[in-house]
């Protein structure tokens, strides 16, 4: 090995399963003037034996233990000395001519910072499972300027360049501190796409025809659909599309194609990832009113920060060495596990699943100690985290259809006043309340708790108006309800709802609708501000599995505005 090799192959490693294959594929390159640096990012150096057993002086082992893939890669970059740098992930493999082809391409294009070739997809066993459509003939070389790159990547929302494992970088033209950032942000998923856009600002990228590497798809990789970062792999596309559109780099037709692509990309995740539901609900803005403010709007920035917080929360929980023990926040006791809903086997959820209804968690439904359900637990956690229960000495509470396990806990906190009631009271101390026409005077309460009630009432807009009338300015209403983030408008009939219809389509015999996103508009029209708050925003450090709650259920908290409410 020469003191300054032509190519440095850096392998930021964390997983042992396929590491030997990755190293072997680097050692077998026809371009032999290389060094191979393996960065072990495990905390205990568990990959050392694998790497040091390789009998090749070109291979060196470096224990970093950051638990951060980007830091691991950057440290390897700093240690490496080659004129060109090849990043190779620990589960991917190179074909023997990969480096020869890429070095030749960059030598012929001295102004370019990156060359890439095509790749196939393989499974855990190394079998080819997909061969993407060819973009170049074998051995063909083509320049890809930034305009072509932007249109080819962003309109179809498809990374035709591929992953870092099928690229080669010219060291002197790469700023490792900024190359993987975009719009001043460290991206959580699309850092490779960001690097392609950044490097193409200097000179065209160089493409080489031929399948010369293999990208492995398997459940343990960071880009798998179960990854805590998967959400970023969706909304970061929209971030880049909005930024490039605002800069004038995507025309109207391309934005239309990108809008359709994002709708398809988001569809499978809207129910399980609340932050994606929020992006999807505003996606029409991408094509509705020109390009001004597409990236710089306050609304998009808020949504982006909410989403980044969600990803950070899931990553932090996934990194914990041990899961949190199961604990009921209502009875404040540890439990061995949760009881499933006794009605789970009787409910046909096909329609509910098809339209993405977010509701009760049937598998971890009841606490075996106090009998509270998952909705009770989530509501209590949410109200605590939102500060609604901090000091109730001056708080007047109206509690609609009080939960048997939560009502006594609220009363023990000593509110200034507490009124509990229902349409048909079940307890002697409850009052009869029709929330569409309440008997209370104006400004009577500071907090109204209406948990899973609005799906039962005929006119939610009347209920929202009554809440606004009976709340003091600055007061809050909690309005939890099963809802579908896929529905722009609530799904309900114009006639009486037959019981069988309600059970099949609405999930319960006394539900009169499936609530859609228009519920937010209903409360805004009544004089409230606020939107559903994701679990990860209020309870980011709290593992939803530990409390047996549905992480997709947001907190419907609305605040009555001052003069606007009157």
Number of C-alpha atoms within 10 A of each C-alpha: 13 10 8 14 17 19 25 27 29 30 28 27 26 25 17 16 11 18 22 17 16 18 27 13 18 27 21 13 17 14 17 16 15 26 27 23 24 30 29 28 24 19 12 11 15 16 21 18 10 13 22 13 9 15 8 13 9 18 20 16 17 19 18 22 19 15 14 13 16 15 15 24 23 16 17 24 22 9 13 21 19 21 16 23 25 26 21 29 25 25 27 24 28 25 17 17 16 28 28 13 23 26 23 12 26 22 11 12 17 10 14 22 25 28 28 29 29 26 26 19 17 20 15 14 10 17 12 14 12 13 13 12 9 13 16 16 11 14 13 13 20 16 16 18 16 20 14 13 19 23 19 17 19 26 22 18 22 13 15 17 23 18 21 19 25 28 26 28 24 21 20 9 13 16 10 15 8 14 17 23 20 20 11 8 11 15 18 18 19 22 21 19 27 21 19 26 24 19 21 21 14 14 18 24 26 24 25 25 19 22 21 22 24 25 24 23 19 15 13 14 15 15 17 14 15 12 17 20 21 19 25 24 19 19 24 22 22 23 19 20 28 25 20 20 24 17 13 12 18 22 13 15 11 19 24 18 16 25 23 16 16 23 16 12 17 18 14 12 19 21 22 18 21 26 30 23 21 23 21 20 16 12 16 14 13 21 16 9 10 13 21 13 17 24 23 12 10 11 12 18 14 11 17 22 13 18 25 21 18 27 22 18 21 20 14 14 19 14 11 9 7 8 12 14 14 18 20 28 18 22 16 10 12 15 15 11 17 24 16 17 17 11 8 13 10 8 11 13 16 12 13 18 12 9 16 20 25 22 20 17 20 20 15 19 24 24 26 15 15 13 17 20 26 25 23 22 24 25 23 19 21 23 17 14 14 15 9 15 16 11 12 18 12 11 18 20 24 23 22 23 23 21 15 12 16 16 14 11 13 16 15 8 13 14 16 14 16 16 16 21 21 18 13 12 15 13 12 7 9 18 17 16 18 16 23 17 12 14 12 13 10 13 14 16 25 23 24 23 21 20 22 16 18 24 22 16 17 14 12 19 18 16 21 23 20 20 31 27 22 21 26 20 21 16 22 25 26 21 20 22 24 22 26 24 25 20 17 13 15 17 15 17 9 5 6 8 17 11 15 12 14 18 18 16 22 26 23 17 16 15 21 25 23 24 24 18 20 14 22 16 16 17 25 19 14 22 23 28 17 16 19 17 20 24 27 25 19 19 19 18 15 16 22 19 16 18 25 26 25 22 19 21 27 26 23 21 20 23 22 26 20 13 9 10 18 11
